Amino acid sequence: MTRLLLPLMTGSLLVSLSAAADDFLAQVLHPDLLRPAPLAHTLTRLAPNADRRVLQLAASALNCAAPEAGRLAVIDYSLPSTEPRLWVFDLDRGELLFEELVSHGQGSGDAEATLFSNTPESHQSSLGLFRTLNSYYGRNGYSLRLEGLEPGVNDLAYQRAIVMHGADYVSEAFIRRTGRLGRSHGCPAVRQEVTYPLIDSLKEDHYLFAYYPDPEWLESSAFLGCERDERPLAMQ
């Protein structure tokens, strides 16, 4: 099932979507998940520049899917591509490994991503929780395969070849020339300089959470409605 959002043309619509995300946190999530439990608290401490609400959702999704996971990447697509909006956490050590620029798909928007889907050839990014698979060398160089875990939302990611890879259009120089990052075919592309260490930190059975205030996804995602307790981290 394809899920699309209308482009954000007015400030009032952006406020409406943000309010929808707030309503979801207040009414749909289990109340216990709104308290600063260990994982959400640690993510917020390690990435103070990230939106606390997004990190809470990422923590909830991870604890539902894989509470013993060692690494987690979080992408906040509600931010423009000119701002760092990718964070990679080492959960075992309680460390922030990367805070980086990341691209979105050509079909998702210009400087800001507003459209998301699971549709092949849409060149749109997908939301939700992904499991990382193996690294490989492909047409975009060193890349990381992703397995979408949410039916109808991102479960065609592998089929669509939605992977993490490096790209020369992800750079501060590109932003200075064009006012935005370049765009992919739906892949979360990163700076070439960090491609190897970033992919190596995430490959083989870790997780990536991609966020945007899509009310339908926020209300329907099974991972965001899970009520498991959050596990303590080794270092906080």
N, C-alpha and C positions, 0 to 999 in steps of 0.2 A: 504494500500500500504506500503510495506517494504522499508525503506531507509537505505542503508548501506554505510559506508565509508571504503575505503581500508586502511589497517594499515599504520601508518606513519613510513616508513622504512628509510627515508632520511631526512636530515635537509632541503633540497631544497623543499620537499613536504610540510613540516611544514610551511616554509616561504610562499609557494604558498597559503595554506589555510588561513594563517593570512592575506595575501594580499587580498584574496577574501573577507574576513570579512571587511577589510578597504574599498575595492571598494564598498561593499554593503552600508556601512555607508555613503560614499561620494555620491553615485549615486542613490540608491534606496530609502533610508529614505527621508522623507520630510525634506527640509533644516531647517525648524524651529525646528525639533527635535534634530538637532545637536548642537544647542545652549545650554548653561548650564541652562536649565529651572529648576524650583524649585525642582521637585522630583529627577531628575538625579543629580543635584548639591548637594542635601542633601545626597543622597546615597553615592556619591563620598566622601563627607566630613566625613561621619560616618564610611566608610570602606576604608581608604586610601591604604590598602594593596591589595584591589581588583582592577581588570582591569577596568579602566574608561569606556572603550568601552562596556564591558559586562554590567556594571551598566546602561549605557545609553539605551541599548537594553531592559534590564529588565524594566526600567522605561517606555519606549515606549509601551511595551507589556501590562503592568499593566494599563496604562492610556487608552489603547484601550479597554481592557476587563472590568475593574472595577476601575474607577478613585477614588472611595470613599473607596477602600479597606483599612483596618486598619493595616494589617501585610503582609510582603513580605519576602520570602526566595529566595535566589539566589545561584545556584550551578554553578561553572565554571569548567566543565569537561575538559577544555583544560589544566588544571593544573594536575600534578601527584598526586596520592592518598596520598603521603607522606606530602603534604602541606595542610594547612587549605584552603578549597575551598567552604565552605558553610557559608553564612551570613544570619542572620535573623534580619529584621528591624521592629521596631514599628513605623509605619508611622504617627500615631496620635501624638505621643510624640516626634518624631524625634530622636529616640534612636537606637543604634545597640545593639541587645539583645544577639546574639551569633556569634562567628567566630570559625568554627569547621572543623574537619576532617569529610569526608563523603566518603562512599564506592561507587564503581560502580559494575556493573554486571560481572559475570565470563565470559560471552560471549563478553564483551566490550573491554577487554584487560587485561594486566598484571598490571604493576605499573601505566601505563597510559591508559586511555580509548580512543579507536580509532574507535570503531564500535557501532552503535546505531540503534535500530529498534523498531517497534511496534508489533513484532511478538511473539505470545504465545510460550512458551518453549524455546525461544532463549537465555534466561538468559542475555539479553542485556538491558542496560539502555535506556531510551527514553529522547528525548530533548523536549523543548518547554514549554508552560505555562500550569500549573495544578491548579485546585481549590482544597483546602483541604476539607475533609469531616469529619466524626466522628472518634474519637479514640476508640480502642477496645483492648481486650486481645486475642492474637492468639498464634500460635506456636512459634513466635519470641518475645513473651511477649507483652508489651505495644506498640501499633502500631497506625499509622495514615493512614487512607485511602485517596487515591488521585484520583481525576477525571481529566483525560487528556482532554484538551480543543481543541486540534488541530487534525482534521481528518487526518488519515493516518500517523500521526507522533507519537501521544501518546494517542489517544482516546480509546485504548484497555487496558489502565493502570489498571482500576478497574477489568476488566475481568482477567487480568494477575496477579492480586494480587500484583501489584507494590505499596508498602506502605513504609512509613518511620518507622523505628524501631531501637532499640538498638542492638549492637552485640559486643561480646568480641573480635572479630577480627578487631575492629576499635579502635586502641589505639597506643600510642607511643611505648609501649613495643612490640607490634606485628611488628611495623615498624623496630625496632632495630633487631628483630630476622630474619625477612624475606626481609627487604628492601622495603616493600610496605605494604599497608593495605590488609586484607583479602577481598574477593569479595562475593557479594550477588548473588541472582538470578535475579538481575535487580533493586533491591530496593536501595534507598538512605539510607543506614544504618549509624548510628551515634554512638558515644561513649555511653556505658551503663550509665555512670555517668550523662549524660545530657538528657537522653531519656525522662524522665517525664517532666521536665520544658520546654524542647524544643518543644515537641509535644503539650503540653498544650498551649504554646504560639501561635501555628499555627492552631490548630484544629477548624473546623466548619467555613467555608466560608472565608478563607484567601487564599493566593496564593504562588505558588512556580514556579520559572523560572529556567530551566536547559539549560545551554549554551554549545555549542561546535561550532567551526568555520566550520560548514557544509554549503557549498555554496548553495546547493539546498534548504535546510530549510531556510536559511537566506533570500533568494530571494522569497520564496513562502509563508512564514508565514503571514497570514492575520493580526495577532496581531502586527507584526513588521512594517507593511505598513500603520497602522492607523494614521490619522492626527489630532486626538483630541489634544486640548491644555492640558498642564499639570496643575494639580490643585495645589494650594499653600498648604503647610503643616502648622499645628498648630505651630510647633516649627522648626526653621531653624538656 
